[in-house]
Amino acid sequence: MAFMAGDFEYVAGNLATDPRVKRFPAADGMYDEVLWMTVAVNHTGAATEYVELEARGKTKEYIKNLIASPVKPLSKGTFIMAGGSPVVSKNGKRKLKLVVFSSETSLGYDVLNWDHIHKDGQADG
């Protein structure tokens, strides 16, 4: 499921791949590290959309800690919710620069059935 709010978008779906981290040389002699994930967003009555997610800074470190956790690893197939600013993708896929990320629903509830929730937050009857 995808929602848009101005220059900010939210997506929810399952990871299509394991998260990937890559380091690049930086101008100051250090390196820049980027984390990428691909989420499969299922749309009712339409084809599955694959959205690229890019994380840097504190969001990247938070996700790296989730990946390293032996209790709840973050890997292919994990349900996630994410939000960020749309950016241009080289491969033509929709891409978000992450700001908000979660692999859990509030209070540890089971994953919501997004297909039965309307825009106003009310479930189908």
Legacy VTK file of the C-alpha trace (Angstrom):
# vtk DataFile Version 3.0
C-alpha trace
ASCII
DATASET POLYDATA
POINTS 125 float
0.000 0.000 0.000
1.283 3.479 -0.768
0.167 6.859 0.557
1.385 10.305 -0.515
1.480 13.514 1.478
3.055 16.292 -0.564
6.735 15.526 -1.099
6.577 12.625 1.354
5.365 9.102 0.603
4.634 6.063 2.736
4.830 2.440 1.586
4.009 -0.863 3.273
4.896 -4.307 2.010
7.342 -7.171 2.213
11.052 -6.925 1.526
11.750 -8.420 -1.903
15.474 -8.786 -1.113
17.735 -8.772 1.916
18.972 -5.250 2.807
22.257 -4.318 1.085
24.972 -2.032 2.448
27.730 -0.528 0.309
30.603 1.829 1.090
31.859 4.529 -1.260
35.031 6.641 -0.939
34.298 10.195 0.239
36.167 13.395 -0.632
37.594 13.682 2.912
39.420 10.341 2.651
36.785 8.545 4.709
33.822 6.688 3.245
30.106 7.116 2.772
27.881 4.139 3.580
24.447 3.605 2.020
21.813 0.941 2.768
19.279 -0.152 0.151
16.175 -2.301 0.342
13.513 -3.240 -2.183
9.938 -3.510 -0.916
7.174 -5.297 -2.814
4.014 -3.206 -2.542
0.846 -5.128 -3.397
-1.941 -3.044 -4.908
-5.478 -4.424 -4.961
-6.398 -5.206 -8.558
-3.000 -4.157 -9.944
0.493 -5.554 -10.391
2.930 -5.653 -7.486
5.140 -2.562 -7.452
8.783 -2.768 -6.365
9.951 0.372 -4.561
13.625 1.045 -3.849
14.385 2.403 -0.370
17.646 4.211 0.424
18.811 4.872 3.976
21.661 7.010 5.277
22.585 8.494 8.653
20.617 7.530 11.766
17.964 5.633 9.793
20.695 3.494 8.196
22.256 2.765 11.605
18.851 1.813 13.043
18.226 -0.624 10.175
21.757 -2.061 10.442
21.050 -2.821 14.120
17.824 -4.621 13.148
19.728 -6.660 10.562
22.302 -7.683 13.180
19.700 -8.710 15.778
19.574 -12.482 16.343
16.014 -12.223 17.722
14.158 -10.521 14.855
16.350 -10.377 11.764
15.324 -8.040 9.009
15.488 -10.042 5.796
13.691 -10.941 2.570
9.969 -11.435 3.247
9.823 -9.210 6.357
6.820 -6.857 6.438
7.907 -3.212 6.702
6.410 0.261 6.714
8.505 3.166 5.498
8.244 6.813 4.591
10.490 9.200 2.778
11.062 11.714 0.052
10.835 10.574 -3.561
14.146 10.730 -5.449
15.167 9.954 -9.020
16.087 6.315 -9.596
18.571 5.240 -12.286
16.559 2.106 -13.115
13.168 3.824 -13.466
11.652 2.293 -10.307
10.012 4.470 -7.698
12.598 5.295 -5.020
12.318 6.835 -1.545
15.057 8.363 0.577
14.026 6.986 3.971
13.083 9.128 6.932
10.641 6.803 8.745
11.060 3.042 9.041
9.424 0.266 11.058
9.222 -3.503 10.846
6.600 -3.664 13.617
3.061 -2.424 13.999
2.046 -0.409 17.045
1.928 -2.316 20.325
3.167 -5.472 18.612
-0.166 -6.222 16.905
-0.252 -8.558 13.935
0.381 -7.004 10.560
-2.609 -5.002 9.382
-4.613 -6.273 6.445
-4.094 -3.163 4.301
-6.442 -4.368 1.559
-9.446 -3.985 3.888
-8.717 -0.496 5.181
-10.114 2.559 3.458
-8.465 5.956 3.200
-10.552 7.120 6.170
-9.158 4.315 8.372
-12.414 2.358 8.471
-12.427 -1.370 7.691
-14.609 -2.966 5.012
-17.839 -4.362 6.427
LINES 1 126
125 0 1 2 3 4 5 6 7 8 9 10 11 12 13 14 15 16 17 18 19 20 21 22 23 24 25 26 27 28 29 30 31 32 33 34 35 36 37 38 39 40 41 42 43 44 45 46 47 48 49 50 51 52 53 54 55 56 57 58 59 60 61 62 63 64 65 66 67 68 69 70 71 72 73 74 75 76 77 78 79 80 81 82 83 84 85 86 87 88 89 90 91 92 93 94 95 96 97 98 99 100 101 102 103 104 105 106 107 108 109 110 111 112 113 114 115 116 117 118 119 120 121 122 123 124
